Amino acid sequence: MEKFIYFFESVSIWVGRAFGWCILVLTLSVTYEVFLRYVLNAPTVWV
């Protein structure tokens, strides 16, 4: 039973860290897009 709990705890920690990095990347990409669009008046091609 202890191995079962340890496994799911480690999976939970890994998933939490992965989503944390995803949120960071998404935040930076949105900030980049807003800066280009409204400050430099030059939106990126992929939008």
Backbone hydrogen bonds, N-H to C=O, Kabsch-Sander energy under -0.5 kcal/mol:
donor,donor_aa,acceptor,acceptor_aa,energy
5,I,1,M,-2.1
6,Y,2,E,-2.5
7,F,3,K,-2.6
8,F,4,F,-2.1
9,E,5,I,-2.1
10,S,6,Y,-2.3
11,V,7,F,-2.3
12,S,8,F,-2.2
13,I,9,E,-2.2
14,W,10,S,-2.3
15,V,11,V,-2.7
16,G,12,S,-2.2
17,R,13,I,-2.2
18,A,14,W,-2.4
19,F,15,V,-2.5
20,G,16,G,-1.8
21,W,17,R,-2.2
22,C,18,A,-2.1
23,I,19,F,-2.4
24,L,20,G,-1.9
25,V,21,W,-2.4
26,L,22,C,-2.6
27,T,23,I,-2.4
28,L,24,L,-2.3
29,S,25,V,-2.3
30,V,26,L,-2.3
31,T,27,T,-2.3
32,Y,28,L,-2.4
33,E,29,S,-2.2
34,V,30,V,-2.6
35,F,31,T,-2.4
36,L,32,Y,-2.4
37,R,33,E,-2.6
38,Y,34,V,-2.6
39,V,34,V,-0.6
39,V,35,F,-1.7
40,L,35,F,-1.5
42,A,36,L,-2.8
47,V,44,T,-0.9
